[in-house]
């Protein structure tokens, strides 16, 4: 590769990082697995890179009875290895553990993965299914965004160039069960043809479903929430016919494209199959 | 830009382009055991060990190695001769191009705590062998895990 004039900064705090980004074409850098690919192919040519590897504030996982907070510089390997996340958020744990390969999981960070916004990524549907919120800061203000409202298109999010993802918060509900399943016909480390994140929240009787969320990746320009499937499950007991009926509704929500991972029709079929299996996996979790 | 790091057990200061790939920087230091295969983080031929974890050096911007503990196949071959022996005894190589990456990945397996054959297989899934000599490679890694 050619040598470059890109300025490379290594701040040690969030405030230092935020004050370093006020430059056109400056970017934040997490683990670099996505950024390096975009940079190698000259899809990005940043004038300044602000690497967050030394910002300790962004590296913790905090679990309480009511919520899980994950810092944006926590790696996929760390999320997958965390026992509390595995217990409380099995779908998130599964998704983090199947991304790419062991090398990608060791490098890739939560904040970097969300900001990258490739619609085939495993983690977003698993997180959206459990109502994850993204905390974002710039030098003067902060805001919280529902991950469900975070994506605008292929590699596009609602983030402004000066905004930094600091953490992701997931509420813990006692009566909720969640899962993530993916299907890929190619190699284990590839993006999925379709991935399905699901959650079922039960009423206090423990039998009837109060709310259900079903989210698909790989079958549209952004992760797709099938609100019709969710509505169809509310009030049911999650019996097999209700799950099958809800999973079929996914067909109308997805918008897949033909590519080497399957034709659009095939992906629509697989979306319904894996939506059903993800819902079923919630009941077995 | 100057960065400090430990490379194959030796602390050093290097003058580097922070946006250069670790793969190119290491090979430029005559550490040519690290191979480029796919160049997109899929094949594992360029695996190096950073703070105990396996990393694709083809996706690793050199600036991110500041203050890290970095090992390549050259250093690990000296440090872990029994791991090399395990690959030799199991004939865990054919043409050899993927072998440095396979060995560095195996040396980094403690980072995920894989121990059962199934866990070893899942962990090693990201290191491709186009000769498809997987069974002997997995046997070599399993033997290594069993004695460590």
Interface residues (C-beta under 8 A of the other chain):
Chain A: X1 X3 X4 X6 X8 X10 X29 X31 X32 X33 X35 X36 X37 X39 X40 X49 X51 X53 X54 X77 X81 X100 X101 X102 X103 X104 X106 X107 X187 X188 X189
Chain B: X1 X17 X18 X19 X20 X21 X24 X39 X40 X41 X42 X44 X47 X50 X53 X54 X55 X56 X58 X59 X60 X61 X63 X64 X66 X67 X105 X108 X111 X112 X113 X122 X123 X125 X126 X127 X128
